[in-house]
């Protein structure tokens, strides 16, 4: 009915039911992020994870933060506006 091969259907079914292999890393990243009140980005979280004994690549931390929607609070400078009103 779905237009899938039988083996493909069962492959994806078992894959969805399997536990997440990166669950421990996700919790570690989230803990570090929340402990620092959302001020740490992936560049500062990576050394903290190395201090805790994790061996993780920078891009892995970045990818996990994006999937968890963890965005650091950054003070951005206001844009220059030369418009002078009346």
PyMOL Python script that loads the backbone (N, CA, C, O; Angstrom):
from pymol import cmd

cmd.read_pdbstr("""\
ATOM      1  N   UNK A   1       0.808  -1.200   0.000  1.00  0.00           N
ATOM      2  CA  UNK A   1       0.000   0.000   0.000  1.00  0.00           C
ATOM      3  C   UNK A   1       0.855   1.270   0.000  1.00  0.00           C
ATOM      4  O   UNK A   1       0.518   2.242  -0.676  1.00  0.00           O
ATOM      5  N   UNK A   2       1.922   1.267   0.728  1.00  0.00           N
ATOM      6  CA  UNK A   2       2.737   2.468   0.828  1.00  0.00           C
ATOM      7  C   UNK A   2       3.722   2.581  -0.337  1.00  0.00           C
ATOM      8  O   UNK A   2       4.350   3.625  -0.514  1.00  0.00           O
ATOM      9  N   UNK A   3       3.860   1.537  -1.119  1.00  0.00           N
ATOM     10  CA  UNK A   3       4.788   1.563  -2.232  1.00  0.00           C
ATOM     11  C   UNK A   3       6.226   1.294  -1.819  1.00  0.00           C
ATOM     12  O   UNK A   3       7.156   1.585  -2.571  1.00  0.00           O
ATOM     13  N   UNK A   4       6.411   0.738  -0.623  1.00  0.00           N
ATOM     14  CA  UNK A   4       7.742   0.390  -0.126  1.00  0.00           C
ATOM     15  C   UNK A   4       7.979  -1.104  -0.246  1.00  0.00           C
ATOM     16  O   UNK A   4       7.045  -1.905  -0.258  1.00  0.00           O
ATOM     17  N   UNK A   5       9.239  -1.452  -0.335  1.00  0.00           N
ATOM     18  CA  UNK A   5       9.585  -2.865  -0.257  1.00  0.00           C
ATOM     19  C   UNK A   5       9.360  -3.340   1.171  1.00  0.00           C
ATOM     20  O   UNK A   5       9.493  -2.560   2.114  1.00  0.00           O
ATOM     21  N   UNK A   6       9.023  -4.600   1.335  1.00  0.00           N
ATOM     22  CA  UNK A   6       8.732  -5.157   2.657  1.00  0.00           C
ATOM     23  C   UNK A   6       9.943  -5.027   3.583  1.00  0.00           C
ATOM     24  O   UNK A   6       9.797  -4.684   4.756  1.00  0.00           O
ATOM     25  N   UNK A   7      11.124  -5.298   3.059  1.00  0.00           N
ATOM     26  CA  UNK A   7      12.333  -5.217   3.881  1.00  0.00           C
ATOM     27  C   UNK A   7      12.604  -3.780   4.323  1.00  0.00           C
ATOM     28  O   UNK A   7      13.065  -3.550   5.441  1.00  0.00           O
ATOM     29  N   UNK A   8      12.322  -2.822   3.455  1.00  0.00           N
ATOM     30  CA  UNK A   8      12.522  -1.411   3.804  1.00  0.00           C
ATOM     31  C   UNK A   8      11.589  -1.005   4.934  1.00  0.00           C
ATOM     32  O   UNK A   8      11.993  -0.290   5.851  1.00  0.00           O
ATOM     33  N   UNK A   9      10.348  -1.457   4.871  1.00  0.00           N
ATOM     34  CA  UNK A   9       9.376  -1.141   5.918  1.00  0.00           C
ATOM     35  C   UNK A   9       9.845  -1.657   7.263  1.00  0.00           C
ATOM     36  O   UNK A   9       9.829  -0.921   8.250  1.00  0.00           O
ATOM     37  N   UNK A  10      10.261  -2.905   7.317  1.00  0.00           N
ATOM     38  CA  UNK A  10      10.674  -3.492   8.594  1.00  0.00           C
ATOM     39  C   UNK A  10      12.008  -2.918   9.076  1.00  0.00           C
ATOM     40  O   UNK A  10      12.242  -2.825  10.281  1.00  0.00           O
ATOM     41  N   UNK A  11      12.874  -2.539   8.154  1.00  0.00           N
ATOM     42  CA  UNK A  11      14.129  -1.908   8.540  1.00  0.00           C
ATOM     43  C   UNK A  11      13.852  -0.599   9.271  1.00  0.00           C
ATOM     44  O   UNK A  11      14.411  -0.348  10.338  1.00  0.00           O
ATOM     45  N   UNK A  12      12.998   0.223   8.702  1.00  0.00           N
ATOM     46  CA  UNK A  12      12.692   1.514   9.330  1.00  0.00           C
ATOM     47  C   UNK A  12      11.882   1.350  10.607  1.00  0.00           C
ATOM     48  O   UNK A  12      12.017   2.149  11.534  1.00  0.00           O
ATOM     49  N   UNK A  13      11.060   0.345  10.664  1.00  0.00           N
ATOM     50  CA  UNK A  13      10.274   0.095  11.868  1.00  0.00           C
ATOM     51  C   UNK A  13      11.187  -0.259  13.040  1.00  0.00           C
ATOM     52  O   UNK A  13      11.008   0.257  14.143  1.00  0.00           O
ATOM     53  N   UNK A  14      12.163  -1.135  12.808  1.00  0.00           N
ATOM     54  CA  UNK A  14      13.083  -1.495  13.895  1.00  0.00           C
ATOM     55  C   UNK A  14      14.015  -0.337  14.235  1.00  0.00           C
ATOM     56  O   UNK A  14      14.413  -0.177  15.389  1.00  0.00           O
ATOM     57  N   UNK A  15      14.361   0.462  13.245  1.00  0.00           N
ATOM     58  CA  UNK A  15      15.245   1.601  13.487  1.00  0.00           C
ATOM     59  C   UNK A  15      14.573   2.654  14.351  1.00  0.00           C
ATOM     60  O   UNK A  15      15.230   3.277  15.184  1.00  0.00           O
ATOM     61  N   UNK A  16      13.280   2.861  14.167  1.00  0.00           N
ATOM     62  CA  UNK A  16      12.552   3.832  14.983  1.00  0.00           C
ATOM     63  C   UNK A  16      12.381   3.357  16.421  1.00  0.00           C
ATOM     64  O   UNK A  16      12.310   4.174  17.339  1.00  0.00           O
ATOM     65  N   UNK A  17      12.316   2.064  16.620  1.00  0.00           N
ATOM     66  CA  UNK A  17      12.118   1.529  17.971  1.00  0.00           C
ATOM     67  C   UNK A  17      13.428   1.374  18.730  1.00  0.00           C
ATOM     68  O   UNK A  17      13.413   1.195  19.948  1.00  0.00           O
ATOM     69  N   UNK A  18      14.548   1.437  18.043  1.00  0.00           N
ATOM     70  CA  UNK A  18      15.852   1.271  18.694  1.00  0.00           C
ATOM     71  C   UNK A  18      16.164   2.507  19.541  1.00  0.00           C
ATOM     72  O   UNK A  18      15.741   3.612  19.203  1.00  0.00           O
ATOM     73  N   UNK A  19      16.904   2.325  20.644  1.00  0.00           N
ATOM     74  CA  UNK A  19      17.269   3.490  21.468  1.00  0.00           C
ATOM     75  C   UNK A  19      18.257   4.392  20.740  1.00  0.00           C
ATOM     76  O   UNK A  19      19.017   3.937  19.885  1.00  0.00           O
ATOM     77  N   UNK A  20      18.237   5.670  21.088  1.00  0.00           N
ATOM     78  CA  UNK A  20      19.104   6.653  20.452  1.00  0.00           C
ATOM     79  C   UNK A  20      20.545   6.452  20.928  1.00  0.00           C
ATOM     80  O   UNK A  20      20.803   6.519  22.130  1.00  0.00           O
ATOM     81  N   UNK A  21      21.490   6.207  20.010  1.00  0.00           N
ATOM     82  CA  UNK A  21      22.879   5.962  20.447  1.00  0.00           C
ATOM     83  C   UNK A  21      23.574   7.217  20.981  1.00  0.00           C
ATOM     84  O   UNK A  21      24.586   7.105  21.673  1.00  0.00           O
ATOM     85  N   UNK A  22      23.057   8.400  20.678  1.00  0.00           N
ATOM     86  CA  UNK A  22      23.694   9.632  21.133  1.00  0.00           C
ATOM     87  C   UNK A  22      22.937  10.290  22.284  1.00  0.00           C
ATOM     88  O   UNK A  22      23.114  11.481  22.542  1.00  0.00           O
ATOM     89  N   UNK A  23      22.110   9.537  22.963  1.00  0.00           N
ATOM     90  CA  UNK A  23      21.303  10.109  24.045  1.00  0.00           C
ATOM     91  C   UNK A  23      22.175  10.643  25.181  1.00  0.00           C
ATOM     92  O   UNK A  23      21.875  11.698  25.740  1.00  0.00           O
ATOM     93  N   UNK A  24      23.243   9.935  25.528  1.00  0.00           N
ATOM     94  CA  UNK A  24      24.117  10.378  26.617  1.00  0.00           C
ATOM     95  C   UNK A  24      24.838  11.669  26.241  1.00  0.00           C
ATOM     96  O   UNK A  24      24.998  12.559  27.075  1.00  0.00           O
ATOM     97  N   UNK A  25      25.272  11.769  24.991  1.00  0.00           N
ATOM     98  CA  UNK A  25      25.961  12.990  24.540  1.00  0.00           C
ATOM     99  C   UNK A  25      24.989  14.165  24.535  1.00  0.00           C
ATOM    100  O   UNK A  25      25.355  15.280  24.906  1.00  0.00           O
ATOM    101  N   UNK A  26      23.747  13.911  24.114  1.00  0.00           N
ATOM    102  CA  UNK A  26      22.738  14.972  24.082  1.00  0.00           C
ATOM    103  C   UNK A  26      22.469  15.511  25.481  1.00  0.00           C
ATOM    104  O   UNK A  26      22.349  16.721  25.669  1.00  0.00           O
ATOM    105  N   UNK A  27      22.372  14.620  26.461  1.00  0.00           N
ATOM    106  CA  UNK A  27      22.124  15.080  27.830  1.00  0.00           C
ATOM    107  C   UNK A  27      23.320  15.860  28.364  1.00  0.00           C
ATOM    108  O   UNK A  27      23.146  16.841  29.087  1.00  0.00           O
ATOM    109  N   UNK A  28      24.539  15.431  28.015  1.00  0.00           N
ATOM    110  CA  UNK A  28      25.737  16.157  28.477  1.00  0.00           C
ATOM    111  C   UNK A  28      25.775  17.562  27.873  1.00  0.00           C
ATOM    112  O   UNK A  28      26.086  18.527  28.571  1.00  0.00           O
ATOM    113  N   UNK A  29      25.464  17.680  26.592  1.00  0.00           N
ATOM    114  CA  UNK A  29      25.465  18.988  25.937  1.00  0.00           C
ATOM    115  C   UNK A  29      24.397  19.879  26.558  1.00  0.00           C
ATOM    116  O   UNK A  29      24.645  21.056  26.819  1.00  0.00           O
ATOM    117  N   UNK A  30      23.215  19.325  26.794  1.00  0.00           N
ATOM    118  CA  UNK A  30      22.117  20.101  27.373  1.00  0.00           C
ATOM    119  C   UNK A  30      22.449  20.553  28.792  1.00  0.00           C
ATOM    120  O   UNK A  30      22.135  21.682  29.169  1.00  0.00           O
ATOM    121  N   UNK A  31      23.082  19.681  29.587  1.00  0.00           N
ATOM    122  CA  UNK A  31      23.456  20.048  30.956  1.00  0.00           C
ATOM    123  C   UNK A  31      24.459  21.199  30.962  1.00  0.00           C
ATOM    124  O   UNK A  31      24.308  22.151  31.728  1.00  0.00           O
ATOM    125  N   UNK A  32      25.485  21.114  30.106  1.00  0.00           N
ATOM    126  CA  UNK A  32      26.494  22.171  30.046  1.00  0.00           C
ATOM    127  C   UNK A  32      25.848  23.478  29.601  1.00  0.00           C
ATOM    128  O   UNK A  32      26.154  24.543  30.139  1.00  0.00           O
ATOM    129  N   UNK A  33      24.950  23.395  28.615  1.00  0.00           N
ATOM    130  CA  UNK A  33      24.279  24.581  28.097  1.00  0.00           C
ATOM    131  C   UNK A  33      23.424  25.244  29.173  1.00  0.00           C
ATOM    132  O   UNK A  33      23.457  26.464  29.331  1.00  0.00           O
ATOM    133  N   UNK A  34      22.658  24.441  29.911  1.00  0.00           N
ATOM    134  CA  UNK A  34      21.779  24.996  30.939  1.00  0.00           C
ATOM    135  C   UNK A  34      22.556  25.457  32.170  1.00  0.00           C
ATOM    136  O   UNK A  34      22.160  26.418  32.830  1.00  0.00           O
ATOM    137  N   UNK A  35      23.658  24.777  32.481  1.00  0.00           N
ATOM    138  CA  UNK A  35      24.466  25.165  33.640  1.00  0.00           C
ATOM    139  C   UNK A  35      25.052  26.562  33.444  1.00  0.00           C
ATOM    140  O   UNK A  35      25.263  27.293  34.412  1.00  0.00           O
ATOM    141  N   UNK A  36      25.311  26.924  32.202  1.00  0.00           N
ATOM    142  CA  UNK A  36      25.877  28.233  31.888  1.00  0.00           C
ATOM    143  C   UNK A  36      24.821  29.212  31.399  1.00  0.00           C
ATOM    144  O   UNK A  36      25.144  30.194  30.731  1.00  0.00           O
ATOM    145  N   UNK A  37      23.579  28.954  31.725  1.00  0.00           N
ATOM    146  CA  UNK A  37      22.444  29.848  31.455  1.00  0.00           C
ATOM    147  C   UNK A  37      22.284  30.194  29.972  1.00  0.00           C
ATOM    148  O   UNK A  37      21.888  31.307  29.624  1.00  0.00           O
ATOM    149  N   UNK A  38      22.596  29.234  29.109  1.00  0.00           N
ATOM    150  CA  UNK A  38      22.397  29.436  27.682  1.00  0.00           C
ATOM    151  C   UNK A  38      23.392  30.373  27.040  1.00  0.00           C
ATOM    152  O   UNK A  38      23.142  30.884  25.949  1.00  0.00           O
ATOM    153  N   UNK A  39      24.515  30.609  27.693  1.00  0.00           N
ATOM    154  CA  UNK A  39      25.513  31.538  27.166  1.00  0.00           C
ATOM    155  C   UNK A  39      26.579  30.823  26.328  1.00  0.00           C
ATOM    156  O   UNK A  39      27.292  31.475  25.565  1.00  0.00           O
ATOM    157  N   UNK A  40      26.699  29.517  26.453  1.00  0.00           N
ATOM    158  CA  UNK A  40      27.742  28.776  25.750  1.00  0.00           C
ATOM    159  C   UNK A  40      27.246  28.284  24.401  1.00  0.00           C
ATOM    160  O   UNK A  40      26.148  27.738  24.290  1.00  0.00           O
ATOM    161  N   UNK A  41      28.065  28.484  23.384  1.00  0.00           N
ATOM    162  CA  UNK A  41      27.804  27.935  22.071  1.00  0.00           C
ATOM    163  C   UNK A  41      28.624  26.668  21.886  1.00  0.00           C
ATOM    164  O   UNK A  41      29.201  26.154  22.844  1.00  0.00           O
ATOM    165  N   UNK A  42      28.680  26.160  20.656  1.00  0.00           N
ATOM    166  CA  UNK A  42      29.385  24.900  20.430  1.00  0.00           C
ATOM    167  C   UNK A  42      30.889  25.031  20.650  1.00  0.00           C
ATOM    168  O   UNK A  42      31.544  24.050  21.000  1.00  0.00           O
ATOM    169  N   UNK A  43      31.444  26.216  20.451  1.00  0.00           N
ATOM    170  CA  UNK A  43      32.885  26.398  20.633  1.00  0.00           C
ATOM    171  C   UNK A  43      33.291  26.297  22.104  1.00  0.00           C
ATOM    172  O   UNK A  43      34.394  25.842  22.410  1.00  0.00           O
ATOM    173  N   UNK A  44      32.418  26.713  23.009  1.00  0.00           N
ATOM    174  CA  UNK A  44      32.746  26.666  24.433  1.00  0.00           C
ATOM    175  C   UNK A  44      32.258  25.385  25.082  1.00  0.00           C
ATOM    176  O   UNK A  44      32.783  24.975  26.118  1.00  0.00           O
ATOM    177  N   UNK A  45      31.267  24.752  24.490  1.00  0.00           N
ATOM    178  CA  UNK A  45      30.776  23.486  25.041  1.00  0.00           C
ATOM    179  C   UNK A  45      31.772  22.365  24.763  1.00  0.00           C
ATOM    180  O   UNK A  45      31.942  21.469  25.590  1.00  0.00           O
ATOM    181  N   UNK A  46      32.429  22.409  23.607  1.00  0.00           N
ATOM    182  CA  UNK A  46      33.377  21.350  23.242  1.00  0.00           C
ATOM    183  C   UNK A  46      34.506  21.173  24.261  1.00  0.00           C
ATOM    184  O   UNK A  46      34.750  20.040  24.676  1.00  0.00           O
ATOM    185  N   UNK A  47      35.216  22.237  24.692  1.00  0.00           N
ATOM    186  CA  UNK A  47      36.252  22.028  25.716  1.00  0.00           C
ATOM    187  C   UNK A  47      35.693  21.520  27.048  1.00  0.00           C
ATOM    188  O   UNK A  47      36.351  20.750  27.748  1.00  0.00           O
ATOM    189  N   UNK A  48      34.487  21.952  27.392  1.00  0.00           N
ATOM    190  CA  UNK A  48      33.862  21.468  28.628  1.00  0.00           C
ATOM    191  C   UNK A  48      33.606  19.957  28.538  1.00  0.00           C
ATOM    192  O   UNK A  48      33.773  19.230  29.518  1.00  0.00           O
ATOM    193  N   UNK A  49      33.207  19.505  27.369  1.00  0.00           N
ATOM    194  CA  UNK A  49      32.968  18.067  27.193  1.00  0.00           C
ATOM    195  C   UNK A  49      34.280  17.293  27.250  1.00  0.00           C
ATOM    196  O   UNK A  49      34.323  16.186  27.787  1.00  0.00           O
ATOM    197  N   UNK A  50      35.359  17.870  26.695  1.00  0.00           N
ATOM    198  CA  UNK A  50      36.661  17.216  26.773  1.00  0.00           C
ATOM    199  C   UNK A  50      37.137  17.126  28.221  1.00  0.00           C
ATOM    200  O   UNK A  50      37.768  16.143  28.609  1.00  0.00           O
ATOM    201  N   UNK A  51      36.834  18.154  29.023  1.00  0.00           N
ATOM    202  CA  UNK A  51      37.201  18.117  30.444  1.00  0.00           C
ATOM    203  C   UNK A  51      36.461  17.012  31.175  1.00  0.00           C
ATOM    204  O   UNK A  51      36.991  16.419  32.114  1.00  0.00           O
ATOM    205  N   UNK A  52      35.222  16.732  30.741  1.00  0.00           N
ATOM    206  CA  UNK A  52      34.421  15.688  31.376  1.00  0.00           C
ATOM    207  C   UNK A  52      34.771  14.291  30.860  1.00  0.00           C
ATOM    208  O   UNK A  52      34.254  13.294  31.364  1.00  0.00           O
ATOM    209  N   UNK A  53      35.643  14.219  29.861  1.00  0.00           N
ATOM    210  CA  UNK A  53      36.088  12.910  29.371  1.00  0.00           C
ATOM    211  C   UNK A  53      35.409  12.441  28.095  1.00  0.00           C
ATOM    212  O   UNK A  53      35.619  11.300  27.685  1.00  0.00           O
ATOM    213  N   UNK A  54      34.619  13.264  27.464  1.00  0.00           N
ATOM    214  CA  UNK A  54      33.976  12.901  26.206  1.00  0.00           C
ATOM    215  C   UNK A  54      34.953  13.103  25.056  1.00  0.00           C
ATOM    216  O   UNK A  54      35.742  14.048  25.061  1.00  0.00           O
ATOM    217  N   UNK A  55      34.897  12.214  24.074  1.00  0.00           N
ATOM    218  CA  UNK A  55      35.677  12.370  22.854  1.00  0.00           C
ATOM    219  C   UNK A  55      34.693  12.618  21.723  1.00  0.00           C
ATOM    220  O   UNK A  55      34.164  11.682  21.125  1.00  0.00           O
ATOM    221  N   UNK A  56      34.458  13.887  21.441  1.00  0.00           N
ATOM    222  CA  UNK A  56      33.431  14.271  20.476  1.00  0.00           C
ATOM    223  C   UNK A  56      34.034  15.295  19.522  1.00  0.00           C
ATOM    224  O   UNK A  56      34.868  16.110  19.917  1.00  0.00           O
ATOM    225  N   UNK A  57      33.607  15.246  18.270  1.00  0.00           N
ATOM    226  CA  UNK A  57      34.063  16.215  17.285  1.00  0.00           C
ATOM    227  C   UNK A  57      33.254  17.504  17.396  1.00  0.00           C
ATOM    228  O   UNK A  57      32.137  17.509  17.914  1.00  0.00           O
ATOM    229  N   UNK A  58      33.830  18.586  16.907  1.00  0.00           N
ATOM    230  CA  UNK A  58      33.170  19.894  16.972  1.00  0.00           C
ATOM    231  C   UNK A  58      31.877  19.900  16.177  1.00  0.00           C
ATOM    232  O   UNK A  58      30.867  20.445  16.623  1.00  0.00           O
ATOM    233  N   UNK A  59      31.912  19.292  14.998  1.00  0.00           N
ATOM    234  CA  UNK A  59      30.728  19.285  14.149  1.00  0.00           C
ATOM    235  C   UNK A  59      29.611  18.429  14.742  1.00  0.00           C
ATOM    236  O   UNK A  59      28.434  18.688  14.495  1.00  0.00           O
ATOM    237  N   UNK A  60      29.972  17.415  15.519  1.00  0.00           N
ATOM    238  CA  UNK A  60      28.954  16.602  16.182  1.00  0.00           C
ATOM    239  C   UNK A  60      28.218  17.422  17.223  1.00  0.00           C
ATOM    240  O   UNK A  60      26.993  17.356  17.322  1.00  0.00           O
ATOM    241  N   UNK A  61      28.971  18.203  18.005  1.00  0.00           N
ATOM    242  CA  UNK A  61      28.351  19.065  19.014  1.00  0.00           C
ATOM    243  C   UNK A  61      27.462  20.100  18.337  1.00  0.00           C
ATOM    244  O   UNK A  61      26.352  20.367  18.797  1.00  0.00           O
ATOM    245  N   UNK A  62      27.946  20.676  17.255  1.00  0.00           N
ATOM    246  CA  UNK A  62      27.166  21.667  16.516  1.00  0.00           C
ATOM    247  C   UNK A  62      25.879  21.061  15.967  1.00  0.00           C
ATOM    248  O   UNK A  62      24.815  21.674  16.051  1.00  0.00           O
ATOM    249  N   UNK A  63      25.974  19.865  15.410  1.00  0.00           N
ATOM    250  CA  UNK A  63      24.801  19.188  14.850  1.00  0.00           C
ATOM    251  C   UNK A  63      23.785  18.844  15.928  1.00  0.00           C
ATOM    252  O   UNK A  63      22.581  18.994  15.721  1.00  0.00           O
ATOM    253  N   UNK A  64      24.270  18.381  17.082  1.00  0.00           N
ATOM    254  CA  UNK A  64      23.363  18.038  18.181  1.00  0.00           C
ATOM    255  C   UNK A  64      22.686  19.284  18.746  1.00  0.00           C
ATOM    256  O   UNK A  64      21.503  19.249  19.087  1.00  0.00           O
ATOM    257  N   UNK A  65      23.430  20.380  18.846  1.00  0.00           N
ATOM    258  CA  UNK A  65      22.831  21.612  19.357  1.00  0.00           C
ATOM    259  C   UNK A  65      21.751  22.116  18.416  1.00  0.00           C
ATOM    260  O   UNK A  65      20.726  22.631  18.862  1.00  0.00           O
ATOM    261  N   UNK A  66      21.976  21.970  17.119  1.00  0.00           N
ATOM    262  CA  UNK A  66      20.950  22.382  16.163  1.00  0.00           C
ATOM    263  C   UNK A  66      19.721  21.491  16.254  1.00  0.00           C
ATOM    264  O   UNK A  66      18.593  21.976  16.174  1.00  0.00           O
ATOM    265  N   UNK A  67      19.937  20.183  16.421  1.00  0.00           N
ATOM    266  CA  UNK A  67      18.786  19.276  16.505  1.00  0.00           C
ATOM    267  C   UNK A  67      18.002  19.488  17.803  1.00  0.00           C
ATOM    268  O   UNK A  67      16.786  19.297  17.833  1.00  0.00           O
ATOM    269  N   UNK A  68      18.702  19.884  18.878  1.00  0.00           N
ATOM    270  CA  UNK A  68      18.032  20.153  20.156  1.00  0.00           C
ATOM    271  C   UNK A  68      17.529  21.591  20.251  1.00  0.00           C
ATOM    272  O   UNK A  68      16.904  21.965  21.243  1.00  0.00           O
ATOM    273  N   UNK A  69      17.797  22.395  19.227  1.00  0.00           N
ATOM    274  CA  UNK A  69      17.403  23.806  19.170  1.00  0.00           C
ATOM    275  C   UNK A  69      17.974  24.605  20.344  1.00  0.00           C
ATOM    276  O   UNK A  69      17.274  25.390  20.984  1.00  0.00           O
ATOM    277  N   UNK A  70      19.269  24.383  20.608  1.00  0.00           N
ATOM    278  CA  UNK A  70      19.966  25.124  21.651  1.00  0.00           C
ATOM    279  C   UNK A  70      20.745  26.251  20.977  1.00  0.00           C
ATOM    280  O   UNK A  70      21.734  26.002  20.288  1.00  0.00           O
ATOM    281  N   UNK A  71      20.303  27.472  21.174  1.00  0.00           N
ATOM    282  CA  UNK A  71      20.948  28.636  20.576  1.00  0.00           C
ATOM    283  C   UNK A  71      21.442  29.521  21.703  1.00  0.00           C
ATOM    284  O   UNK A  71      20.679  29.877  22.601  1.00  0.00           O
ATOM    285  N   UNK A  72      22.717  29.877  21.658  1.00  0.00           N
ATOM    286  CA  UNK A  72      23.266  30.694  22.740  1.00  0.00           C
ATOM    287  C   UNK A  72      22.794  32.134  22.612  1.00  0.00           C
ATOM    288  O   UNK A  72      22.534  32.638  21.520  1.00  0.00           O
ATOM    289  N   UNK A  73      22.695  32.772  23.769  1.00  0.00           N
ATOM    290  CA  UNK A  73      22.296  34.171  23.812  1.00  0.00           C
ATOM    291  C   UNK A  73      23.525  35.014  23.511  1.00  0.00           C
ATOM    292  O   UNK A  73      24.480  35.032  24.286  1.00  0.00           O
ATOM    293  N   UNK A  74      23.497  35.697  22.407  1.00  0.00           N
ATOM    294  CA  UNK A  74      24.630  36.525  22.007  1.00  0.00           C
ATOM    295  C   UNK A  74      24.159  37.960  21.935  1.00  0.00           C
ATOM    296  O   UNK A  74      23.104  38.257  21.375  1.00  0.00           O
ATOM    297  N   UNK A  75      24.960  38.853  22.513  1.00  0.00           N
ATOM    298  CA  UNK A  75      24.629  40.260  22.389  1.00  0.00           C
ATOM    299  C   UNK A  75      25.081  40.719  21.021  1.00  0.00           C
ATOM    300  O   UNK A  75      26.277  40.710  20.730  1.00  0.00           O
ATOM    301  N   UNK A  76      24.169  41.110  20.196  1.00  0.00           N
ATOM    302  CA  UNK A  76      24.510  41.563  18.857  1.00  0.00           C
ATOM    303  C   UNK A  76      24.514  43.092  18.845  1.00  0.00           C
ATOM    304  O   UNK A  76      23.667  43.730  19.471  1.00  0.00           O
ATOM    305  N   UNK A  77      25.455  43.658  18.143  1.00  0.00           N
ATOM    306  CA  UNK A  77      25.527  45.111  18.057  1.00  0.00           C
ATOM    307  C   UNK A  77      24.383  45.603  17.185  1.00  0.00           C
ATOM    308  O   UNK A  77      23.964  44.942  16.235  1.00  0.00           O
ATOM    309  N   UNK A  78      23.891  46.787  17.539  1.00  0.00           N
ATOM    310  CA  UNK A  78      22.825  47.373  16.736  1.00  0.00           C
ATOM    311  C   UNK A  78      23.394  47.829  15.402  1.00  0.00           C
ATOM    312  O   UNK A  78      24.540  48.268  15.310  1.00  0.00           O
ATOM    313  N   UNK A  79      22.586  47.716  14.401  1.00  0.00           N
ATOM    314  CA  UNK A  79      23.006  48.082  13.073  1.00  0.00           C
ATOM    315  C   UNK A  79      23.090  49.598  12.947  1.00  0.00           C
ATOM    316  O   UNK A  79      22.274  50.315  13.526  1.00  0.00           O
ATOM    317  N   UNK A  80      24.055  50.082  12.206  1.00  0.00           N
ATOM    318  CA  UNK A  80      24.226  51.513  12.004  1.00  0.00           C
ATOM    319  C   UNK A  80      23.077  52.033  11.141  1.00  0.00           C
ATOM    320  O   UNK A  80      22.762  51.464  10.096  1.00  0.00           O
ATOM    321  N   UNK A  81      22.463  53.113  11.591  1.00  0.00           N
ATOM    322  CA  UNK A  81      21.361  53.711  10.857  1.00  0.00           C
ATOM    323  C   UNK A  81      21.608  55.214  10.788  1.00  0.00           C
ATOM    324  O   UNK A  81      21.551  55.906  11.805  1.00  0.00           O
ATOM    325  N   UNK A  82      21.878  55.709   9.596  1.00  0.00           N
ATOM    326  CA  UNK A  82      22.193  57.126   9.452  1.00  0.00           C
ATOM    327  C   UNK A  82      20.968  57.958   9.097  1.00  0.00           C
ATOM    328  O   UNK A  82      21.070  59.151   8.813  1.00  0.00           O
ATOM    329  N   UNK A  83      19.807  57.306   9.120  1.00  0.00           N
ATOM    330  CA  UNK A  83      18.602  58.027   8.769  1.00  0.00           C
ATOM    331  C   UNK A  83      18.303  59.068   9.836  1.00  0.00           C
ATOM    332  O   UNK A  83      18.259  58.740  11.022  1.00  0.00           O
ATOM    333  N   UNK A  84      18.097  60.325   9.430  1.00  0.00           N
ATOM    334  CA  UNK A  84      17.756  61.371  10.379  1.00  0.00           C
ATOM    335  C   UNK A  84      16.343  61.852  10.068  1.00  0.00           C
ATOM    336  O   UNK A  84      16.069  62.388   8.995  1.00  0.00           O
ATOM    337  N   UNK A  85      15.486  61.650  11.007  1.00  0.00           N
ATOM    338  CA  UNK A  85      14.098  62.043  10.804  1.00  0.00           C
ATOM    339  C   UNK A  85      13.902  63.511  11.153  1.00  0.00           C
ATOM    340  O   UNK A  85      14.829  64.184  11.605  1.00  0.00           O
ATOM    341  N   UNK A  86      12.702  63.991  10.940  1.00  0.00           N
ATOM    342  CA  UNK A  86      12.403  65.399  11.195  1.00  0.00           C
ATOM    343  C   UNK A  86      12.321  65.675  12.682  1.00  0.00           C
ATOM    344  O   UNK A  86      12.076  66.811  13.087  1.00  0.00           O
TER     345      UNK A  86
END
""", "prot")
cmd.dss("prot")
cmd.show_as("cartoon", "prot")
cmd.util.cbc("prot")
cmd.orient("prot")
